[in-house]
Amino acid sequence: MSRNELERRGENLFFSQRHGAPWESLPYWEGAVDYNGCGLVAMTMCIDILTGRELTPEDVYRMRDSAGIDQRRVCDREATSICGGDAQLRFNEMNRRLFGIESRPLERNAEAFRTALSGENTVIWASSRQTGFYDIRGNKRKVRNGHVLCFWKYDRGVFYAKDPGLTKELGNNVPYDTERLRRWLDAWDYQQFEIGLPRDKGKEKESI
């Protein structure tokens, strides 16, 4: 699939973690999806944009539940729970099998984001915390803890994000210019991943 086809598919795709969403009360990370499920909802958008599937966050939740993943606890060392780790590399086997996608390491800088969003079949699952998050009108909002966005498009100096903490009207395709993204990236130093379709094993070994 070409980059243009991916972007056409993703333009209007959006899920919120709250605001009356049917999945907002699912138990997640010692709470519920409405306040803790940004990673789950962002991952669902990554999956659907890349694969063309029409899974909802509840579909992804139930499929992971059936695979034996406990989504009600903070991610543990044995990888039997997932909260806070939706895209972590140790879940790649499950994510390939259930959803047809995989996570790959991504440097935390604007150039790495630009490169990832210029390739075919690639989006980004990325988090930050205690920094400025924005809505589509440019209003800045403070997120007290961590929050996850799906970055899915780069065009002429602007990175476009889907923010699951907002309504579709305010959170779909939020523009982050390079300076705004740089400040966002500098606020935290981990938890961001390139999400793509599975590579063949030969290419995967070469990239390690």
MARBA-3410 file (N, C-alpha, C, O; in Angstrom, 1 decimal):
208
0.8,-1.2,0.0,0.0,0.0,0.0,0.9,1.2,0.0,1.8,1.3,0.8 ~ 0.6,2.2,-0.8,1.4,3.4,-0.9,1.1,4.3,0.3,0.1,4.2,1.0 ~ 2.0,5.3,0.5,1.8,6.3,1.5,0.5,7.1,1.3,-0.3,7.3,2.3 ~ 0.2,7.4,0.1,-1.0,8.2,-0.2,-2.3,7.3,0.1,-3.3,7.9,0.7 ~ -2.3,6.1,-0.1,-3.4,5.2,0.2,-3.6,5.1,1.7,-4.7,5.1,2.2
-2.5,4.9,2.4,-2.5,4.9,3.9,-3.2,6.2,4.4,-4.0,6.1,5.3 ~ -2.7,7.3,3.9,-3.2,8.6,4.4,-4.7,8.8,4.1,-5.4,9.4,4.9 ~ -5.1,8.4,2.9,-6.5,8.5,2.6,-7.4,7.6,3.6,-8.4,8.0,4.0 ~ -6.9,6.4,3.9,-7.6,5.5,4.8,-7.6,6.1,6.2,-8.7,6.0,6.9 ~ -6.6,6.8,6.6,-6.5,7.3,8.0,-7.2,8.6,8.2,-7.4,9.0,9.4
-7.5,9.4,7.2,-7.9,10.8,7.4,-9.1,10.9,8.4,-9.0,11.8,9.2 ~ -10.1,10.1,8.2,-11.3,10.3,9.1,-11.4,9.2,10.2,-12.4,9.2,10.9 ~ -10.4,8.4,10.3,-10.5,7.3,11.3,-10.1,7.9,12.7,-9.1,8.6,12.8 ~ -11.0,7.7,13.7,-10.7,8.3,15.0,-11.5,7.6,16.0,-12.7,7.2,15.8 ~ -10.9,7.3,17.2,-11.6,6.8,18.4,-11.2,7.6,19.6,-10.0,8.0,19.7
-12.1,7.9,20.5,-11.9,8.5,21.7,-11.9,7.5,22.8,-12.6,6.5,22.7 ~ -11.2,7.8,23.9,-11.2,6.9,25.1,-12.3,7.2,26.0,-12.6,6.4,26.9 ~ -13.0,8.3,25.8,-14.1,8.7,26.8,-15.2,9.4,26.0,-15.4,9.1,24.8 ~ -15.8,10.4,26.6,-16.9,11.2,25.9,-18.0,10.3,25.4,-18.6,10.5,24.3 ~ -18.3,9.3,26.3,-19.4,8.4,25.9,-19.1,7.2,25.0,-20.0,6.5,24.6
-17.8,7.0,24.8,-17.4,5.9,24.0,-17.9,4.5,24.6,-17.8,4.4,25.9 ~ -18.3,3.6,23.9,-18.9,2.3,24.4,-17.9,1.6,25.3,-18.3,0.7,26.1 ~ -16.6,1.8,25.1,-15.5,1.0,25.8,-14.9,1.8,27.0,-14.0,1.3,27.6 ~ -15.4,3.0,27.3,-14.8,3.8,28.3,-14.8,3.2,29.7,-13.9,3.6,30.5 ~ -15.7,2.3,30.0,-15.8,1.8,31.3,-15.1,0.4,31.5,-15.1,-0.2,32.5
-14.4,-0.1,30.4,-13.7,-1.3,30.5,-12.6,-1.2,31.5,-11.9,-0.2,31.5 ~ -12.4,-2.2,32.4,-11.3,-2.1,33.4,-9.9,-2.1,32.7,-9.6,-2.9,31.9 ~ -9.1,-1.1,33.1,-7.8,-0.9,32.5,-6.9,-0.2,33.4,-7.2,0.9,33.9 ~ -5.7,-0.8,33.7,-4.7,-0.2,34.5,-5.2,0.4,35.8,-5.1,1.6,36.1 ~ -5.7,-0.5,36.6,-6.2,-0.2,37.9,-7.3,0.9,37.9,-7.5,1.6,38.9
-7.9,1.1,36.8,-9.0,2.1,36.6,-9.8,1.6,35.4,-10.3,0.5,35.4 ~ -10.1,2.5,34.5,-10.9,2.2,33.3,-10.3,2.9,32.1,-9.4,3.8,32.2 ~ -10.8,2.5,30.9,-10.3,3.1,29.7,-10.4,4.6,29.6,-9.6,5.3,29.0 ~ -11.5,5.1,30.2,-11.8,6.6,30.1,-10.6,7.5,30.5,-10.4,8.5,29.9 ~ -9.9,7.1,31.6,-8.8,7.9,32.0,-7.4,7.2,31.8,-6.4,7.9,31.9
-7.4,5.9,31.6,-6.1,5.2,31.5,-5.9,4.5,30.2,-4.8,3.9,30.0 ~ -6.8,4.5,29.2,-6.7,3.7,28.0,-6.2,4.4,26.8,-6.6,4.0,25.7 ~ -5.5,5.5,26.9,-5.0,6.2,25.7,-4.1,5.3,24.9,-4.2,5.4,23.6 ~ -3.3,4.5,25.5,-2.4,3.6,24.8,-3.2,2.5,24.0,-2.9,2.3,22.8 ~ -4.2,2.0,24.5,-5.1,1.0,23.9,-5.8,1.7,22.7,-5.8,1.1,21.6
-6.3,2.8,22.9,-7.1,3.5,21.8,-6.2,4.0,20.7,-6.5,3.8,19.5 ~ -5.0,4.5,21.0,-4.0,4.9,20.0,-3.6,3.7,19.2,-3.4,3.8,18.0 ~ -3.3,2.6,19.9,-2.9,1.4,19.2,-4.0,0.9,18.2,-3.7,0.4,17.1 ~ -5.2,1.0,18.6,-6.3,0.6,17.7,-6.3,1.4,16.5,-6.5,0.9,15.4 ~ -6.1,2.7,16.6,-6.0,3.6,15.4,-4.8,3.2,14.5,-4.9,3.2,13.3
-3.7,2.9,15.1,-2.5,2.4,14.4,-2.9,1.1,13.6,-2.6,1.0,12.4 ~ -3.5,0.2,14.3,-3.9,-1.1,13.6,-4.8,-0.8,12.4,-4.5,-1.4,11.3 ~ -5.8,-0.1,12.6,-6.8,0.1,11.5,-6.3,0.9,10.4,-6.6,0.6,9.2 ~ -5.4,1.9,10.6,-4.8,2.7,9.5,-3.9,1.8,8.7,-3.9,1.9,7.5 ~ -3.1,1.0,9.4,-2.2,0.1,8.7,-2.8,-1.0,7.9,-2.4,-1.4,6.8
-3.8,-1.6,8.5,-4.3,-2.9,8.0,-5.7,-2.8,7.2,-6.0,-3.7,6.5 ~ -6.4,-1.7,7.4,-7.7,-1.6,6.8,-8.8,-2.3,7.6,-9.9,-2.3,7.1 ~ -8.4,-2.9,8.7,-9.4,-3.5,9.5,-10.3,-2.5,10.2,-9.9,-1.3,10.3 ~ -11.5,-2.9,10.6,-12.4,-1.9,11.3,-12.6,-2.3,12.7,-13.7,-2.4,13.2 ~ -11.5,-2.6,13.4,-11.6,-3.0,14.8,-11.8,-1.7,15.7,-11.3,-0.6,15.4
-12.6,-1.9,16.7,-12.8,-0.8,17.7,-11.8,-1.1,18.9,-11.3,-2.2,19.0 ~ -11.6,-0.1,19.8,-10.8,-0.4,21.0,-11.4,-1.5,21.8,-10.6,-2.3,22.4 ~ -12.7,-1.7,21.8,-13.2,-2.9,22.5,-12.9,-4.2,21.8,-12.6,-5.2,22.5 ~ -12.9,-4.2,20.5,-12.5,-5.4,19.8,-11.0,-5.8,20.2,-10.7,-6.9,20.5 ~ -10.1,-4.8,20.1,-8.7,-5.0,20.5,-8.6,-5.5,21.9,-7.9,-6.4,22.2
-9.3,-4.9,22.8,-9.3,-5.3,24.2,-9.8,-6.7,24.4,-9.1,-7.5,25.1 ~ -10.9,-7.1,23.7,-11.4,-8.5,23.9,-10.5,-9.5,23.2,-10.3,-10.6,23.8 ~ -9.9,-9.2,22.1,-8.9,-10.1,21.5,-7.7,-10.3,22.3,-7.2,-11.4,22.4 ~ -7.2,-9.3,23.0,-6.0,-9.4,23.9,-6.4,-10.2,25.1,-5.7,-11.0,25.6 ~ -7.7,-9.9,25.6,-8.2,-10.7,26.7,-8.2,-12.2,26.4,-7.8,-13.0,27.3
-8.7,-12.5,25.3,-8.8,-13.9,24.9,-7.4,-14.6,24.7,-7.3,-15.8,24.8 ~ -6.4,-13.7,24.4,-5.0,-14.2,24.3,-4.4,-14.4,25.6,-3.2,-14.8,25.7 ~ -5.1,-14.1,26.7,-4.5,-14.3,28.1,-3.8,-13.1,28.6,-3.1,-13.2,29.6 ~ -4.0,-11.9,28.1,-3.4,-10.7,28.6,-4.3,-10.0,29.5,-5.4,-9.7,29.2 ~ -3.8,-9.7,30.7,-4.5,-9.0,31.8,-4.3,-7.5,31.6,-3.2,-7.0,31.7
-5.4,-6.8,31.2,-5.2,-5.4,31.0,-5.7,-4.5,32.1,-5.8,-3.3,32.0 ~ -5.8,-5.1,33.3,-6.3,-4.4,34.5,-5.1,-4.0,35.4,-5.3,-3.3,36.4 ~ -3.9,-4.4,35.0,-2.8,-4.1,35.9,-1.6,-3.4,35.2,-1.6,-3.5,33.9 ~ -0.8,-2.8,35.9,0.4,-2.2,35.3,1.3,-3.4,34.7,1.3,-4.4,35.3 ~ 1.9,-3.1,33.6,2.6,-4.1,32.9,3.7,-4.8,33.8,4.5,-4.1,34.4
3.7,-6.1,33.8,4.6,-6.8,34.7,5.8,-7.4,34.0,5.8,-7.5,32.7 ~ 6.8,-7.9,34.7,8.0,-8.4,34.1,7.8,-9.7,33.3,8.5,-9.9,32.3 ~ 6.7,-10.4,33.6,6.5,-11.7,32.9,5.6,-11.4,31.6,5.3,-12.4,30.9 ~ 5.3,-10.2,31.4,4.5,-9.9,30.2,3.2,-10.5,30.1,2.7,-10.9,29.1 ~ 2.5,-10.7,31.3,1.2,-11.2,31.3,0.2,-10.1,31.5,-1.0,-10.4,31.6
0.6,-8.9,31.6,-0.3,-7.7,31.6,0.3,-6.7,30.7,1.4,-6.8,30.3 ~ -0.6,-5.7,30.3,-0.2,-4.9,29.1,-0.2,-3.4,29.4,0.3,-2.6,28.6 ~ -0.9,-3.0,30.5,-1.1,-1.5,30.7,0.2,-0.7,30.7,1.2,-1.1,31.4 ~ 0.2,0.4,30.0,1.4,1.1,29.9,2.4,0.5,28.9,3.5,1.1,28.8 ~ 2.1,-0.6,28.3,3.0,-1.2,27.4,2.4,-1.7,26.1,2.9,-2.7,25.6
1.4,-1.1,25.6,0.6,-1.6,24.5,1.5,-1.9,23.3,1.2,-2.8,22.5 ~ 2.5,-1.1,23.1,3.4,-1.2,21.9,4.7,-1.8,22.2,5.6,-1.8,21.3 ~ 5.0,-2.2,23.4,6.3,-2.6,23.7,6.7,-3.9,22.9,5.9,-4.7,22.5 ~ 8.0,-4.0,22.6,8.5,-5.0,21.7,8.2,-6.4,22.2,8.0,-7.3,21.3 ~ 8.1,-6.6,23.5,7.8,-8.0,23.9,6.4,-8.5,23.6,6.1,-9.7,23.7
5.5,-7.6,23.1,4.2,-8.0,22.7,4.1,-8.2,21.2,3.0,-8.4,20.6 ~ 5.3,-8.1,20.5,5.2,-8.2,19.0,4.7,-9.5,18.5,3.9,-9.5,17.6 ~ 5.0,-10.6,19.2,4.5,-11.9,18.7,3.0,-11.9,18.7,2.3,-12.4,17.8 ~ 2.4,-11.4,19.8,1.0,-11.4,19.9,0.4,-10.4,18.9,-0.6,-10.7,18.3 ~ 1.0,-9.2,18.8,0.5,-8.2,17.9,0.5,-8.6,16.4,-0.3,-8.3,15.6
1.6,-9.4,16.1,1.6,-9.9,14.7,0.5,-10.9,14.5,-0.2,-10.9,13.4 ~ 0.3,-11.8,15.4,-0.7,-12.9,15.3,-2.1,-12.4,15.3,-2.9,-12.8,14.5 ~ -2.4,-11.5,16.2,-3.8,-11.0,16.4,-4.1,-9.9,15.4,-5.3,-9.8,14.9 ~ -3.2,-9.0,15.1,-3.5,-7.8,14.4,-2.8,-7.5,13.1,-3.1,-6.6,12.3 ~ -1.7,-8.3,12.9,-0.9,-8.1,11.7,-0.1,-6.9,11.7,0.2,-6.3,10.6
0.4,-6.5,12.9,1.3,-5.3,12.9,2.4,-5.7,13.9,2.4,-6.6,14.7 ~ 3.5,-4.8,13.9,4.6,-5.0,14.8,5.1,-3.6,15.2,5.0,-2.7,14.5 ~ 5.8,-3.6,16.4,6.5,-2.4,16.9,7.9,-2.5,16.5,8.5,-3.6,16.5 ~ 8.5,-1.3,16.3,10.0,-1.3,16.1,10.5,-0.1,16.8,9.9,0.9,17.0 ~ 11.8,-0.2,17.3,12.4,1.0,18.0,12.4,2.2,17.2,12.5,2.2,16.0
12.3,3.4,17.9,12.2,4.7,17.2,12.9,5.7,18.1,12.6,5.8,19.3 ~ 13.9,6.4,17.5,14.6,7.4,18.2,13.6,8.6,18.5,12.7,8.8,17.8 ~ 13.9,9.2,19.7,13.0,10.3,20.1,13.4,11.6,19.6,13.9,12.5,20.4 ~ 13.3,11.9,18.3,13.6,13.2,17.8,12.7,13.4,16.5,12.2,12.4,15.9 ~ 12.6,14.6,16.1,11.7,15.0,15.0,12.1,14.4,13.7,11.3,14.0,12.9
13.4,14.2,13.5,13.9,13.7,12.2,13.5,12.2,12.1,13.1,11.7,11.0 ~ 13.6,11.4,13.2,13.2,10.0,13.2,11.7,10.0,12.9,11.2,9.1,12.2 ~ 10.9,10.9,13.5,9.4,10.9,13.3,9.2,11.2,11.8,8.3,10.6,11.2 ~ 9.9,12.2,11.3,9.7,12.5,9.9,10.0,11.4,8.9,9.3,11.1,8.0 ~ 11.1,10.7,9.2,11.5,9.5,8.4,10.4,8.4,8.5,10.0,7.8,7.4
10.0,8.1,9.7,9.0,7.1,9.9,7.7,7.4,9.1,7.1,6.5,8.6 ~ 7.3,8.6,9.1,6.0,9.0,8.5,6.2,9.3,7.0,5.2,9.7,6.4 ~ 7.3,9.1,6.5,7.6,9.3,5.1,7.6,7.9,4.4,7.5,7.8,3.1 ~ 7.7,6.8,5.1,7.8,5.5,4.6,6.4,4.9,4.3,5.4,5.4,4.8 ~ 6.4,3.8,3.6,5.1,3.1,3.4,4.8,2.3,4.6,5.7,1.7,5.2
3.5,2.1,4.9,3.0,1.2,5.9,3.6,1.5,7.3,4.1,0.5,8.0 ~ 3.7,2.7,7.7,4.3,3.1,9.0,3.6,4.2,9.6,3.3,5.2,9.0 ~ 3.2,4.0,10.9,2.7,5.1,11.7,3.5,5.1,13.1,4.4,4.3,13.2 ~ 3.1,5.9,14.0,3.8,6.0,15.3,2.9,6.0,16.5,1.9,6.7,16.5 ~ 3.2,5.2,17.5,2.6,5.2,18.8,3.5,5.9,19.7,4.6,5.3,20.0
3.2,7.0,20.3,4.2,7.8,21.0,3.5,8.5,22.2,2.4,8.9,22.2 ~ 4.3,8.5,23.3,3.8,9.1,24.6,4.7,10.2,25.0,5.9,10.3,24.7 ~ 4.1,11.1,25.8,4.8,12.1,26.6,4.1,12.4,27.9,3.0,11.7,28.1 ~ 4.6,13.3,28.7,3.9,13.5,30.0,4.3,14.9,30.5,5.4,15.4,30.2 ~ 3.3,15.4,31.3,3.6,16.7,31.9,4.1,17.8,31.0,5.0,18.5,31.3
3.5,17.9,29.8,3.8,18.9,28.8,2.6,19.4,28.1,1.5,19.0,28.5 ~ 2.8,20.2,27.2,1.6,20.7,26.4,1.1,19.8,25.4,1.9,19.3,24.5 ~ -0.2,19.4,25.5,-0.9,18.7,24.4,-1.9,19.7,23.8,-2.3,20.7,24.5 ~ -2.2,19.5,22.6,-3.0,20.5,21.9,-4.2,19.9,21.2,-4.3,18.7,20.9 ~ -5.3,20.7,21.0,-6.4,20.3,20.2,-6.2,20.9,18.8,-5.3,21.6,18.5
-7.2,20.6,17.9,-7.0,21.0,16.5,-7.1,22.5,16.3,-6.7,23.0,15.3 ~ -7.7,23.2,17.3,-7.8,24.6,17.2,-6.5,25.3,17.8,-6.5,26.6,17.8 ~ -5.6,24.6,18.3,-4.4,25.1,18.8,-4.4,25.4,20.3,-3.5,26.0,20.8 ~ -5.5,25.1,21.0,-5.6,25.3,22.4,-4.7,24.3,23.1,-4.7,23.1,22.9 ~ -3.9,24.8,24.1,-3.0,24.0,24.8,-3.7,23.4,26.1,-4.4,24.2,26.7
-3.4,22.2,26.4,-4.0,21.6,27.6,-2.9,20.8,28.3,-2.1,20.2,27.6 ~ -2.9,20.8,29.6,-1.9,20.2,30.4,-2.5,18.8,30.8,-3.6,18.6,31.3 ~ -1.6,17.8,30.5,-2.0,16.4,30.9,-1.1,16.1,32.1,0.2,16.1,32.0 ~ -1.7,15.8,33.2,-0.9,15.7,34.5,0.1,14.5,34.5,1.2,14.6,34.9 ~ -0.4,13.4,33.9,0.5,12.2,33.8,0.9,11.9,32.4,1.0,12.9,31.6
1.1,10.7,32.0,1.4,10.4,30.6,0.2,10.3,29.7,-0.9,10.1,30.2 ~ 0.5,10.5,28.4,-0.6,10.4,27.5,0.0,9.9,26.1,1.1,10.2,25.8 ~ -0.8,9.1,25.4,-0.3,8.5,24.1,-1.1,9.1,22.9,-2.3,9.2,23.0 ~ -0.4,9.4,21.9,-1.0,9.8,20.6,-0.6,8.9,19.5,0.4,8.2,19.6 ~ -1.4,8.8,18.5,-1.1,8.1,17.2,-0.7,9.2,16.2,-1.5,9.9,15.7
0.6,9.3,15.9,1.1,10.2,14.8,1.0,9.4,13.5,1.6,8.3,13.4 ~ 0.4,9.9,12.5,0.1,9.1,11.3,0.5,9.7,10.0,0.4,9.1,9.0 ~ 0.8,11.0,10.1,1.1,11.8,8.8,2.0,12.9,9.0,2.0,13.6,10.1 ~ 2.9,13.1,8.0,3.8,14.3,8.0,3.6,15.0,6.7,3.6,14.3,5.6 ~ 3.4,16.3,6.7,3.2,17.0,5.5,3.7,18.5,5.6,3.2,19.2,6.4
4.7,18.8,4.9,5.2,20.2,4.8,5.5,20.8,6.2,5.0,21.9,6.5 ~ 6.3,20.1,6.9,6.7,20.6,8.2,5.8,20.4,9.4,6.0,20.9,10.5 ~ 4.7,19.7,9.2,3.7,19.5,10.2,3.5,18.0,10.4,3.3,17.2,9.5 ~ 3.5,17.6,11.7,3.2,16.2,12.1,1.7,16.2,12.6,1.3,17.0,13.4 ~ 1.0,15.2,12.1,-0.4,15.1,12.4,-0.7,14.0,13.4,-0.3,12.8,13.2
-1.4,14.3,14.5,-1.6,13.3,15.6,-3.1,13.1,15.8,-3.9,14.0,15.5 ~ -3.5,11.9,16.2,-4.8,11.6,16.6,-4.7,11.4,18.1,-4.0,10.6,18.7 ~ -5.5,12.3,18.8,-5.4,12.4,20.3,-6.7,11.7,20.9,-7.7,12.3,20.9 ~ -6.5,10.5,21.5,-7.7,9.8,22.0,-8.3,10.4,23.2,-9.4,10.0,23.6 ~ -7.7,11.4,23.8,-8.3,12.0,25.0,-9.3,13.1,24.7,-10.0,13.6,25.6
-9.5,13.4,23.4,-10.4,14.4,22.9,-11.6,13.8,22.1,-11.6,12.6,21.8 ~ -12.5,14.6,21.8,-13.6,14.2,20.8,-13.0,14.2,19.4,-11.9,14.8,19.2 ~ -13.7,13.6,18.5,-13.2,13.6,17.1,-13.1,15.0,16.6,-12.1,15.3,15.8 ~ -14.0,15.9,16.9,-14.0,17.3,16.4,-12.7,18.0,16.8,-12.2,18.8,16.0 ~ -12.2,17.7,18.0,-11.0,18.4,18.5,-9.7,17.6,18.4,-8.6,18.1,18.5
-9.8,16.2,18.3,-8.6,15.4,18.4,-8.2,14.7,17.2,-7.1,14.0,17.2 ~ -9.0,14.8,16.1,-8.6,14.1,14.9,-7.7,15.0,14.0,-8.0,16.1,13.6 ~ -6.4,14.5,13.8,-5.5,15.2,12.9,-5.0,16.5,13.5,-5.1,17.5,12.8 ~ -4.6,16.5,14.8,-4.1,17.7,15.4,-2.7,18.0,14.9,-1.8,17.1,14.9 ~ -2.4,19.2,14.4,-1.1,19.6,13.9,-0.1,19.9,14.9,-0.4,20.7,15.8
1.1,19.3,14.8,2.2,19.7,15.7,3.3,20.1,14.7,3.9,19.3,13.9 ~ 3.7,21.4,14.8,4.8,21.8,13.9,6.1,21.3,14.6,6.1,20.7,15.7 ~ 7.2,21.5,13.9,8.5,20.9,14.4,8.9,21.4,15.8,9.3,20.6,16.6 ~ 8.7,22.7,16.1,9.0,23.2,17.4,8.1,22.7,18.5,8.6,22.3,19.6 ~ 6.8,22.6,18.2,5.9,22.1,19.1,6.2,20.6,19.4,6.1,20.1,20.6
6.5,19.8,18.4,6.8,18.4,18.5,8.1,18.3,19.3,8.2,17.4,20.2 ~ 9.1,19.1,19.0,10.4,19.0,19.8,10.2,19.2,21.3,10.7,18.5,22.1 ~ 9.3,20.2,21.7,9.1,20.4,23.1,8.3,19.2,23.7,8.6,18.8,24.8 ~ 7.4,18.7,22.9,6.7,17.5,23.3,7.6,16.3,23.6,7.5,15.6,24.5 ~ 8.5,16.1,22.6,9.5,15.0,22.7,10.4,15.2,23.9,10.8,14.2,24.6
10.9,16.4,24.1,11.9,16.7,25.2,11.3,16.5,26.6,12.0,16.4,27.5 ~ 10.0,16.5,26.7,9.4,16.4,28.0,9.5,15.0,28.6,9.3,14.8,29.8 ~ 9.8,14.0,27.8,9.9,12.6,28.3,10.9,11.9,27.5,11.3,12.3,26.4 ~ 11.5,10.8,28.0,12.6,10.2,27.3,12.4,8.7,26.8,13.4,8.1,26.5 ~ 11.1,8.3,26.8,11.0,6.9,26.4,9.5,6.7,25.9,8.7,7.6,25.9
9.2,5.4,25.6,7.9,5.0,25.2,7.4,5.7,23.9,6.4,6.4,23.9 ~ 8.0,5.4,22.8,7.5,5.7,21.5,8.0,4.6,20.5,9.2,4.2,20.6 ~ 7.2,4.2,19.6,7.5,3.1,18.7,7.0,3.4,17.3,5.9,4.0,17.1 ~ 7.8,3.0,16.3,7.3,2.9,14.9,6.4,1.7,14.9,6.8,0.6,15.3 ~ 5.2,1.8,14.3,4.3,0.7,14.1,4.2,0.4,12.6,3.9,1.4,11.9
4.4,-0.8,12.2,4.3,-1.1,10.8,3.8,-2.5,10.6,3.5,-3.3,11.5 ~ 3.6,-2.9,9.3,3.3,-4.3,9.0,4.5,-5.1,9.2,5.7,-4.6,9.1 ~ 4.3,-6.4,9.5,5.5,-7.3,9.8,6.5,-7.3,8.7,6.1,-7.5,7.5 ~ 7.8,-7.2,9.0,8.8,-7.4,8.0,9.2,-8.9,7.9,8.9,-9.6,8.9 ~ 9.8,-9.3,6.8,10.3,-10.7,6.8,11.4,-10.8,7.7,12.1,-9.8,8.1
11.7,-12.0,8.1,12.7,-12.3,9.2,14.1,-11.8,8.8,14.9,-11.4,9.6 ~ 14.4,-11.9,7.5,15.8,-11.5,7.0,16.0,-10.0,7.2,17.0,-9.6,7.7 ~ 15.0,-9.2,6.8,15.0,-7.8,7.0,15.1,-7.4,8.5,15.7,-6.4,8.9 ~ 14.3,-8.1,9.3,14.2,-7.8,10.7,15.6,-8.0,11.3,16.0,-7.2,12.2 ~ 16.3,-9.1,11.0,17.6,-9.4,11.6,18.6,-8.3,11.1,19.4,-7.9,11.9
18.5,-7.8,9.9,19.4,-6.8,9.4,19.2,-5.5,10.2,20.2,-4.7,10.3 ~ 18.0,-5.2,10.7,17.7,-3.9,11.3,18.1,-3.9,12.8,18.0,-2.9,13.4 ~ 18.4,-5.1,13.4,18.7,-5.2,14.8,20.1,-4.6,15.1,20.5,-4.6,16.3
END
